[in-house]
Amino acid sequence: MKFVVLYESADDVLSKAPLHFGAHSARIREFHARGEILMVGTFGDPQQEGSMAVFPTRAAAESFVEGDPFVRNGVVRSWQLREWNEILAPT
């Protein structure tokens, strides 16, 4: 079981994101170094389609979102946390 966070971008994401990208990126690197974030990225059109991240635990996903500068500063309009049953996981 993995945990996926889906972000919906705020209407003004293109103006807000650059202001908070450094802190957001640092948080991603911190979580990745600890193995608490597995994958992260935007969809083809981040304004319309948002972004997602995959986490190994619910606790890691919740912790990331709670302190994410993008969430705290309105770059993200809303987010969802979903359980995901990964089928092709390495054995």
Phi and psi in radians as a Rosetta constraint file:
Dihedral C 1 N 2 CA 2 C 2 CIRCULARHARMONIC -2.074 0.35
Dihedral N 2 CA 2 C 2 N 3 CIRCULARHARMONIC 2.994 0.35
Dihedral C 2 N 3 CA 3 C 3 CIRCULARHARMONIC -2.272 0.35
Dihedral N 3 CA 3 C 3 N 4 CIRCULARHARMONIC 2.205 0.35
Dihedral C 3 N 4 CA 4 C 4 CIRCULARHARMONIC -1.932 0.35
Dihedral N 4 CA 4 C 4 N 5 CIRCULARHARMONIC 2.301 0.35
Dihedral C 4 N 5 CA 5 C 5 CIRCULARHARMONIC -1.881 0.35
Dihedral N 5 CA 5 C 5 N 6 CIRCULARHARMONIC 2.219 0.35
Dihedral C 5 N 6 CA 6 C 6 CIRCULARHARMONIC -1.904 0.35
Dihedral N 6 CA 6 C 6 N 7 CIRCULARHARMONIC 2.200 0.35
Dihedral C 6 N 7 CA 7 C 7 CIRCULARHARMONIC -1.818 0.35
Dihedral N 7 CA 7 C 7 N 8 CIRCULARHARMONIC 2.366 0.35
Dihedral C 7 N 8 CA 8 C 8 CIRCULARHARMONIC -1.781 0.35
Dihedral N 8 CA 8 C 8 N 9 CIRCULARHARMONIC 2.175 0.35
Dihedral C 8 N 9 CA 9 C 9 CIRCULARHARMONIC -1.237 0.35
Dihedral N 9 CA 9 C 9 N 10 CIRCULARHARMONIC 2.520 0.35
Dihedral C 9 N 10 CA 10 C 10 CIRCULARHARMONIC -1.203 0.35
Dihedral N 10 CA 10 C 10 N 11 CIRCULARHARMONIC 2.796 0.35
Dihedral C 10 N 11 CA 11 C 11 CIRCULARHARMONIC -1.019 0.35
Dihedral N 11 CA 11 C 11 N 12 CIRCULARHARMONIC -0.584 0.35
Dihedral C 11 N 12 CA 12 C 12 CIRCULARHARMONIC -1.824 0.35
Dihedral N 12 CA 12 C 12 N 13 CIRCULARHARMONIC 0.580 0.35
Dihedral C 12 N 13 CA 13 C 13 CIRCULARHARMONIC -1.004 0.35
Dihedral N 13 CA 13 C 13 N 14 CIRCULARHARMONIC -0.642 0.35
Dihedral C 13 N 14 CA 14 C 14 CIRCULARHARMONIC -1.175 0.35
Dihedral N 14 CA 14 C 14 N 15 CIRCULARHARMONIC -0.465 0.35
Dihedral C 14 N 15 CA 15 C 15 CIRCULARHARMONIC -1.598 0.35
Dihedral N 15 CA 15 C 15 N 16 CIRCULARHARMONIC -0.558 0.35
Dihedral C 15 N 16 CA 16 C 16 CIRCULARHARMONIC -1.443 0.35
Dihedral N 16 CA 16 C 16 N 17 CIRCULARHARMONIC -0.668 0.35
Dihedral C 16 N 17 CA 17 C 17 CIRCULARHARMONIC -0.990 0.35
Dihedral N 17 CA 17 C 17 N 18 CIRCULARHARMONIC -0.797 0.35
Dihedral C 17 N 18 CA 18 C 18 CIRCULARHARMONIC -1.043 0.35
Dihedral N 18 CA 18 C 18 N 19 CIRCULARHARMONIC -0.526 0.35
Dihedral C 18 N 19 CA 19 C 19 CIRCULARHARMONIC -1.176 0.35
Dihedral N 19 CA 19 C 19 N 20 CIRCULARHARMONIC -0.482 0.35
Dihedral C 19 N 20 CA 20 C 20 CIRCULARHARMONIC -2.086 0.35
Dihedral N 20 CA 20 C 20 N 21 CIRCULARHARMONIC 0.082 0.35
Dihedral C 20 N 21 CA 21 C 21 CIRCULARHARMONIC -1.124 0.35
Dihedral N 21 CA 21 C 21 N 22 CIRCULARHARMONIC -0.698 0.35
Dihedral C 21 N 22 CA 22 C 22 CIRCULARHARMONIC -1.007 0.35
Dihedral N 22 CA 22 C 22 N 23 CIRCULARHARMONIC -0.832 0.35
Dihedral C 22 N 23 CA 23 C 23 CIRCULARHARMONIC -1.207 0.35
Dihedral N 23 CA 23 C 23 N 24 CIRCULARHARMONIC -0.662 0.35
Dihedral C 23 N 24 CA 24 C 24 CIRCULARHARMONIC -1.118 0.35
Dihedral N 24 CA 24 C 24 N 25 CIRCULARHARMONIC -0.809 0.35
Dihedral C 24 N 25 CA 25 C 25 CIRCULARHARMONIC -1.105 0.35
Dihedral N 25 CA 25 C 25 N 26 CIRCULARHARMONIC -0.699 0.35
Dihedral C 25 N 26 CA 26 C 26 CIRCULARHARMONIC -1.092 0.35
Dihedral N 26 CA 26 C 26 N 27 CIRCULARHARMONIC -0.675 0.35
Dihedral C 26 N 27 CA 27 C 27 CIRCULARHARMONIC -1.140 0.35
Dihedral N 27 CA 27 C 27 N 28 CIRCULARHARMONIC -0.724 0.35
Dihedral C 27 N 28 CA 28 C 28 CIRCULARHARMONIC -1.038 0.35
Dihedral N 28 CA 28 C 28 N 29 CIRCULARHARMONIC -0.840 0.35
Dihedral C 28 N 29 CA 29 C 29 CIRCULARHARMONIC -1.083 0.35
Dihedral N 29 CA 29 C 29 N 30 CIRCULARHARMONIC -0.701 0.35
Dihedral C 29 N 30 CA 30 C 30 CIRCULARHARMONIC -1.071 0.35
Dihedral N 30 CA 30 C 30 N 31 CIRCULARHARMONIC -0.844 0.35
Dihedral C 30 N 31 CA 31 C 31 CIRCULARHARMONIC -1.165 0.35
Dihedral N 31 CA 31 C 31 N 32 CIRCULARHARMONIC -0.681 0.35
Dihedral C 31 N 32 CA 32 C 32 CIRCULARHARMONIC -1.142 0.35
Dihedral N 32 CA 32 C 32 N 33 CIRCULARHARMONIC -0.720 0.35
Dihedral C 32 N 33 CA 33 C 33 CIRCULARHARMONIC -1.058 0.35
Dihedral N 33 CA 33 C 33 N 34 CIRCULARHARMONIC -0.525 0.35
Dihedral C 33 N 34 CA 34 C 34 CIRCULARHARMONIC -1.589 0.35
Dihedral N 34 CA 34 C 34 N 35 CIRCULARHARMONIC -0.005 0.35
Dihedral C 34 N 35 CA 35 C 35 CIRCULARHARMONIC 1.325 0.35
Dihedral N 35 CA 35 C 35 N 36 CIRCULARHARMONIC 0.350 0.35
Dihedral C 35 N 36 CA 36 C 36 CIRCULARHARMONIC -1.747 0.35
Dihedral N 36 CA 36 C 36 N 37 CIRCULARHARMONIC -0.009 0.35
Dihedral C 36 N 37 CA 37 C 37 CIRCULARHARMONIC -2.436 0.35
Dihedral N 37 CA 37 C 37 N 38 CIRCULARHARMONIC 2.285 0.35
Dihedral C 37 N 38 CA 38 C 38 CIRCULARHARMONIC -1.716 0.35
Dihedral N 38 CA 38 C 38 N 39 CIRCULARHARMONIC -0.704 0.35
Dihedral C 38 N 39 CA 39 C 39 CIRCULARHARMONIC -2.625 0.35
Dihedral N 39 CA 39 C 39 N 40 CIRCULARHARMONIC 2.606 0.35
Dihedral C 39 N 40 CA 40 C 40 CIRCULARHARMONIC -2.730 0.35
Dihedral N 40 CA 40 C 40 N 41 CIRCULARHARMONIC 2.546 0.35
Dihedral C 40 N 41 CA 41 C 41 CIRCULARHARMONIC 3.015 0.35
Dihedral N 41 CA 41 C 41 N 42 CIRCULARHARMONIC 2.947 0.35
Dihedral C 41 N 42 CA 42 C 42 CIRCULARHARMONIC -1.591 0.35
Dihedral N 42 CA 42 C 42 N 43 CIRCULARHARMONIC 2.801 0.35
Dihedral C 42 N 43 CA 43 C 43 CIRCULARHARMONIC -1.454 0.35
Dihedral N 43 CA 43 C 43 N 44 CIRCULARHARMONIC 3.072 0.35
Dihedral C 43 N 44 CA 44 C 44 CIRCULARHARMONIC -0.895 0.35
Dihedral N 44 CA 44 C 44 N 45 CIRCULARHARMONIC -0.733 0.35
Dihedral C 44 N 45 CA 45 C 45 CIRCULARHARMONIC -2.121 0.35
Dihedral N 45 CA 45 C 45 N 46 CIRCULARHARMONIC 1.598 0.35
Dihedral C 45 N 46 CA 46 C 46 CIRCULARHARMONIC -0.992 0.35
Dihedral N 46 CA 46 C 46 N 47 CIRCULARHARMONIC -0.591 0.35
Dihedral C 46 N 47 CA 47 C 47 CIRCULARHARMONIC -1.095 0.35
Dihedral N 47 CA 47 C 47 N 48 CIRCULARHARMONIC -0.795 0.35
Dihedral C 47 N 48 CA 48 C 48 CIRCULARHARMONIC -1.549 0.35
Dihedral N 48 CA 48 C 48 N 49 CIRCULARHARMONIC -0.574 0.35
Dihedral C 48 N 49 CA 49 C 49 CIRCULARHARMONIC -1.896 0.35
Dihedral N 49 CA 49 C 49 N 50 CIRCULARHARMONIC -0.244 0.35
Dihedral C 49 N 50 CA 50 C 50 CIRCULARHARMONIC 1.351 0.35
Dihedral N 50 CA 50 C 50 N 51 CIRCULARHARMONIC -2.608 0.35
Dihedral C 50 N 51 CA 51 C 51 CIRCULARHARMONIC -2.637 0.35
Dihedral N 51 CA 51 C 51 N 52 CIRCULARHARMONIC 3.033 0.35
Dihedral C 51 N 52 CA 52 C 52 CIRCULARHARMONIC -2.617 0.35
Dihedral N 52 CA 52 C 52 N 53 CIRCULARHARMONIC 2.797 0.35
Dihedral C 52 N 53 CA 53 C 53 CIRCULARHARMONIC -2.486 0.35
Dihedral N 53 CA 53 C 53 N 54 CIRCULARHARMONIC 2.596 0.35
Dihedral C 53 N 54 CA 54 C 54 CIRCULARHARMONIC -2.021 0.35
Dihedral N 54 CA 54 C 54 N 55 CIRCULARHARMONIC 2.305 0.35
Dihedral C 54 N 55 CA 55 C 55 CIRCULARHARMONIC -2.163 0.35
Dihedral N 55 CA 55 C 55 N 56 CIRCULARHARMONIC 2.651 0.35
Dihedral C 55 N 56 CA 56 C 56 CIRCULARHARMONIC -1.372 0.35
Dihedral N 56 CA 56 C 56 N 57 CIRCULARHARMONIC -0.371 0.35
Dihedral C 56 N 57 CA 57 C 57 CIRCULARHARMONIC -2.434 0.35
Dihedral N 57 CA 57 C 57 N 58 CIRCULARHARMONIC 2.729 0.35
Dihedral C 57 N 58 CA 58 C 58 CIRCULARHARMONIC -1.100 0.35
Dihedral N 58 CA 58 C 58 N 59 CIRCULARHARMONIC -0.716 0.35
Dihedral C 58 N 59 CA 59 C 59 CIRCULARHARMONIC -1.052 0.35
Dihedral N 59 CA 59 C 59 N 60 CIRCULARHARMONIC -0.739 0.35
Dihedral C 59 N 60 CA 60 C 60 CIRCULARHARMONIC -1.116 0.35
Dihedral N 60 CA 60 C 60 N 61 CIRCULARHARMONIC -0.754 0.35
Dihedral C 60 N 61 CA 61 C 61 CIRCULARHARMONIC -1.090 0.35
Dihedral N 61 CA 61 C 61 N 62 CIRCULARHARMONIC -0.823 0.35
Dihedral C 61 N 62 CA 62 C 62 CIRCULARHARMONIC -1.126 0.35
Dihedral N 62 CA 62 C 62 N 63 CIRCULARHARMONIC -0.708 0.35
Dihedral C 62 N 63 CA 63 C 63 CIRCULARHARMONIC -1.122 0.35
Dihedral N 63 CA 63 C 63 N 64 CIRCULARHARMONIC -0.747 0.35
Dihedral C 63 N 64 CA 64 C 64 CIRCULARHARMONIC -1.046 0.35
Dihedral N 64 CA 64 C 64 N 65 CIRCULARHARMONIC -0.908 0.35
Dihedral C 64 N 65 CA 65 C 65 CIRCULARHARMONIC -1.083 0.35
Dihedral N 65 CA 65 C 65 N 66 CIRCULARHARMONIC -0.734 0.35
Dihedral C 65 N 66 CA 66 C 66 CIRCULARHARMONIC -0.982 0.35
Dihedral N 66 CA 66 C 66 N 67 CIRCULARHARMONIC -0.668 0.35
Dihedral C 66 N 67 CA 67 C 67 CIRCULARHARMONIC -1.861 0.35
Dihedral N 67 CA 67 C 67 N 68 CIRCULARHARMONIC 0.108 0.35
Dihedral C 67 N 68 CA 68 C 68 CIRCULARHARMONIC -1.210 0.35
Dihedral N 68 CA 68 C 68 N 69 CIRCULARHARMONIC 2.151 0.35
Dihedral C 68 N 69 CA 69 C 69 CIRCULARHARMONIC -1.003 0.35
Dihedral N 69 CA 69 C 69 N 70 CIRCULARHARMONIC -0.517 0.35
Dihedral C 69 N 70 CA 70 C 70 CIRCULARHARMONIC -1.148 0.35
Dihedral N 70 CA 70 C 70 N 71 CIRCULARHARMONIC -0.669 0.35
Dihedral C 70 N 71 CA 71 C 71 CIRCULARHARMONIC -1.281 0.35
Dihedral N 71 CA 71 C 71 N 72 CIRCULARHARMONIC -0.820 0.35
Dihedral C 71 N 72 CA 72 C 72 CIRCULARHARMONIC -1.138 0.35
Dihedral N 72 CA 72 C 72 N 73 CIRCULARHARMONIC -0.437 0.35
Dihedral C 72 N 73 CA 73 C 73 CIRCULARHARMONIC -1.958 0.35
Dihedral N 73 CA 73 C 73 N 74 CIRCULARHARMONIC 0.286 0.35
Dihedral C 73 N 74 CA 74 C 74 CIRCULARHARMONIC 1.333 0.35
Dihedral N 74 CA 74 C 74 N 75 CIRCULARHARMONIC 0.272 0.35
Dihedral C 74 N 75 CA 75 C 75 CIRCULARHARMONIC -1.241 0.35
Dihedral N 75 CA 75 C 75 N 76 CIRCULARHARMONIC -0.531 0.35
Dihedral C 75 N 76 CA 76 C 76 CIRCULARHARMONIC -1.821 0.35
Dihedral N 76 CA 76 C 76 N 77 CIRCULARHARMONIC 2.194 0.35
Dihedral C 76 N 77 CA 77 C 77 CIRCULARHARMONIC -1.298 0.35
Dihedral N 77 CA 77 C 77 N 78 CIRCULARHARMONIC -0.768 0.35
Dihedral C 77 N 78 CA 78 C 78 CIRCULARHARMONIC -2.750 0.35
Dihedral N 78 CA 78 C 78 N 79 CIRCULARHARMONIC 2.889 0.35
Dihedral C 78 N 79 CA 79 C 79 CIRCULARHARMONIC -2.542 0.35
Dihedral N 79 CA 79 C 79 N 80 CIRCULARHARMONIC 2.759 0.35
Dihedral C 79 N 80 CA 80 C 80 CIRCULARHARMONIC -2.299 0.35
Dihedral N 80 CA 80 C 80 N 81 CIRCULARHARMONIC 2.543 0.35
Dihedral C 80 N 81 CA 81 C 81 CIRCULARHARMONIC -2.027 0.35
Dihedral N 81 CA 81 C 81 N 82 CIRCULARHARMONIC 2.186 0.35
Dihedral C 81 N 82 CA 82 C 82 CIRCULARHARMONIC -2.246 0.35
Dihedral N 82 CA 82 C 82 N 83 CIRCULARHARMONIC 2.494 0.35
Dihedral C 82 N 83 CA 83 C 83 CIRCULARHARMONIC -1.341 0.35
Dihedral N 83 CA 83 C 83 N 84 CIRCULARHARMONIC 2.509 0.35
Dihedral C 83 N 84 CA 84 C 84 CIRCULARHARMONIC -2.380 0.35
Dihedral N 84 CA 84 C 84 N 85 CIRCULARHARMONIC 2.172 0.35
Dihedral C 84 N 85 CA 85 C 85 CIRCULARHARMONIC -1.576 0.35
Dihedral N 85 CA 85 C 85 N 86 CIRCULARHARMONIC 1.704 0.35
Dihedral C 85 N 86 CA 86 C 86 CIRCULARHARMONIC -1.277 0.35
Dihedral N 86 CA 86 C 86 N 87 CIRCULARHARMONIC 2.152 0.35
Dihedral C 86 N 87 CA 87 C 87 CIRCULARHARMONIC -1.586 0.35
Dihedral N 87 CA 87 C 87 N 88 CIRCULARHARMONIC -0.665 0.35
Dihedral C 87 N 88 CA 88 C 88 CIRCULARHARMONIC -1.733 0.35
Dihedral N 88 CA 88 C 88 N 89 CIRCULARHARMONIC 0.554 0.35
Dihedral C 88 N 89 CA 89 C 89 CIRCULARHARMONIC -1.115 0.35
Dihedral N 89 CA 89 C 89 N 90 CIRCULARHARMONIC 2.493 0.35
Dihedral C 89 N 90 CA 90 C 90 CIRCULARHARMONIC -1.085 0.35
Dihedral N 90 CA 90 C 90 N 91 CIRCULARHARMONIC 2.550 0.35
